[in-house]
Amino acid sequence: MYRICISILLLSFFSCIAQQKTQTFSADHPAITYTGRIDFSDPKLPTFYAPGVYFEFDYEGSYCDITLIDEALYGKNHNYISILIDQEPVQRLKLASKENKIRIGEKLAAGRHHVLICKGTESNIGSLALKNIQAEQIYKSLDHTTRKIEFYGNSITCGTGSNLSIPCGTGEWSDQHDAYAAYGPILARSLHAKWQLTSYSGIGLMHSCCDLKFTMPDIYDKINLRDNRINWNFSTYQPDLVCVTLGQNDGFQPAELFIKNYIDFLKKLRQKYPKAEILCLSSPMADPELKSYFALQLPEIVKRADDTNINYYLFQKSYNSGCDSHPDAQEHVQIAQELEHAILKQYNWKK
């Protein structure tokens, strides 16, 4: 009789657990932490365009559901996201419709779990918005970051052409985009820093490629880089370090003109970031001639900028194993490692 009673109690307990209802938490819940340029004009539907924007939270239970709204630009573009749960391998997922309900952690043991969702594709693929999270309970994640870094750049900084799980030249152009695994976020995670990517494929400092009608100084202060609109409030994210990786798409501009335009842009950044270190970088995919050009111009730019918190770094090699001669995923790791070594030495940072 005793064993029967225990069995009934256990069955009743597990039945109650199985019947527990999940709650729906709106996107403006205080447990959700957002990082990146995000449009909060509708707090119930925060919308983001740039690659690498991410949000995180903890949830209670064995799984949770998130609902993302994909702009589905031109009726066909769909964003990739990267999903990180606890210490599990990163899952890269392409959204399939305008409204996407995604189950996370279904096979995990019940308990408290950490989730990070990162937009993997860039502004010209379309925006993303978080609609809600469904879980037993959600909590604010513990924040282990001690620094903030922002990366201004072009397709290299976006992580374009880096993920070769779908071979180059097949599928859609965005199939090889992977901002979470680009050098900037890799570097930031290694240095226990938050990251923000203000980057756009084809963008230049004074000349953009691919029929773009704007350059980085035109759109650097916007949330929606693609349409050059929605002003960004710089006070919400004041980085300790700003990395500028521009010039690949400019090509060989007259030296004096390039120097002037670069210094003008640095002055804009300094107005927005009065205390940040600014590091001007050569292009990681530059050919020998363009590398030589950077080696001449960047030291002169830093010298004439006359700002003790502006420095430069020249990458030691070219990284071209991805699509269209961009760095591939492993090379992004190498770029991050090379840059990390330079930063630790230049700024005496500790890991």
Secondary structure as the mmCIF struct_conf table of DSSP 4:
data_model
#
loop_
_struct_conf.conf_type_id
_struct_conf.id
_struct_conf.beg_label_comp_id
_struct_conf.beg_label_asym_id
_struct_conf.beg_label_seq_id
_struct_conf.end_label_comp_id
_struct_conf.end_label_asym_id
_struct_conf.end_label_seq_id
HELX_RH_AL_P HELX_RH_AL_P1 TYR A 2 ALA A 18
TURN_TY1_P TURN_TY1_P1 GLN A 19 GLN A 19
HELX_LH_PP_P HELX_LH_PP_P1 GLN A 20 THR A 22
STRN STRN1 GLN A 23 SER A 26
TURN_TY1_P TURN_TY1_P2 ALA A 27 ASP A 28
TURN_TY1_P TURN_TY1_P3 PRO A 30 ALA A 31
STRN STRN2 THR A 33 THR A 35
BEND BEND1 GLY A 36 ARG A 37
STRN STRN3 ILE A 38 ASP A 39
BEND BEND2 SER A 41 ASP A 42
TURN_TY1_P TURN_TY1_P4 PRO A 43 LYS A 44
BEND BEND3 LEU A 45 LEU A 45
STRN STRN4 THR A 47 PHE A 48
BEND BEND4 ALA A 50 ALA A 50
TURN_TY1_P TURN_TY1_P5 PRO A 51 GLY A 52
STRN STRN5 TYR A 54 GLU A 60
BEND BEND5 GLY A 61 SER A 62
STRN STRN6 CYS A 64 ASP A 70
HELX_RH_3T_P HELX_RH_3T_P1 LEU A 73 GLY A 75
TURN_TY1_P TURN_TY1_P6 LYS A 76 LYS A 76
STRN STRN7 TYR A 80 ILE A 85
TURN_TY1_P TURN_TY1_P7 ASP A 86 GLN A 87
BEND BEND6 GLU A 88 GLU A 88
HELX_LH_PP_P HELX_LH_PP_P2 PRO A 89 VAL A 90
STRN STRN8 GLN A 91 LYS A 94
BEND BEND7 SER A 97 LYS A 98
STRN STRN9 GLU A 99 ILE A 104
TURN_TY1_P TURN_TY1_P8 GLU A 106 LYS A 107
BEND BEND8 LEU A 108 LEU A 108
HELX_LH_PP_P HELX_LH_PP_P3 ALA A 109 ALA A 109
BEND BEND9 ALA A 110 GLY A 111
STRN STRN10 ARG A 112 LYS A 119
BEND BEND10 THR A 121 THR A 121
HELX_RH_3T_P HELX_RH_3T_P2 SER A 123 ILE A 125
STRN STRN11 LEU A 128 ALA A 135
BEND BEND11 GLU A 136 GLU A 136
STRN STRN12 GLN A 137 TYR A 139
HELX_LH_PP_P HELX_LH_PP_P4 LYS A 140 LEU A 142
STRN STRN13 ARG A 147 GLY A 153
BEND BEND12 ASN A 154 ASN A 154
HELX_RH_AL_P HELX_RH_AL_P2 SER A 155 CYS A 158
TURN_TY1_P TURN_TY1_P9 GLY A 159 GLY A 161
TURN_TY1_P TURN_TY1_P10 LEU A 164 SER A 165
BEND BEND13 ILE A 166 ILE A 166
TURN_TY1_P TURN_TY1_P11 CYS A 168 GLY A 169
BEND BEND14 THR A 170 GLY A 171
HELX_RH_3T_P HELX_RH_3T_P3 TRP A 173 GLN A 176
HELX_RH_3T_P HELX_RH_3T_P4 ALA A 179 ALA A 181
BEND BEND15 ALA A 182 ALA A 182
HELX_RH_AL_P HELX_RH_AL_P3 TYR A 183 SER A 190
TURN_TY1_P TURN_TY1_P12 LEU A 191 HIS A 192
STRN STRN14 ALA A 193 SER A 199
TURN_TY1_P TURN_TY1_P13 SER A 201 GLY A 202
BEND BEND16 LEU A 205 MET A 206
BEND BEND17 CYS A 209 CYS A 209
TURN_TY1_P TURN_TY1_P14 CYS A 210 ASP A 211
BEND BEND18 LYS A 213 LYS A 213
HELX_RH_AL_P HELX_RH_AL_P4 MET A 216 ILE A 219
TURN_TY1_P TURN_TY1_P15 TYR A 220 ASP A 221
STRN STRN15 LYS A 222 ASN A 224
TURN_TY1_P TURN_TY1_P16 LEU A 225 ASN A 228
STRN STRN16 ARG A 229 ASN A 231
HELX_RH_3T_P HELX_RH_3T_P5 PHE A 234 THR A 236
BEND BEND19 ASP A 240 ASP A 240
STRN STRN17 LEU A 241 THR A 245
TURN_TY1_P TURN_TY1_P17 GLN A 248 ASP A 250
BEND BEND20 PHE A 252 PHE A 252
HELX_RH_AL_P HELX_RH_AL_P5 ALA A 255 LYS A 272
TURN_TY1_P TURN_TY1_P18 PRO A 274 LYS A 275
STRN STRN18 GLU A 277 LEU A 281
TURN_TY1_P TURN_TY1_P19 PRO A 284 MET A 285
HELX_RH_AL_P HELX_RH_AL_P6 PRO A 288 ALA A 305
TURN_TY1_P TURN_TY1_P20 ASP A 306 ASP A 306
TURN_TY1_P TURN_TY1_P21 THR A 308 ASN A 309
STRN STRN19 ILE A 310 TYR A 313
BEND BEND21 GLN A 316 LYS A 317
BEND BEND22 GLY A 322 GLY A 322
HELX_RH_3T_P HELX_RH_3T_P6 CYS A 323 SER A 325
HELX_RH_AL_P HELX_RH_AL_P7 ALA A 329 TYR A 347
#
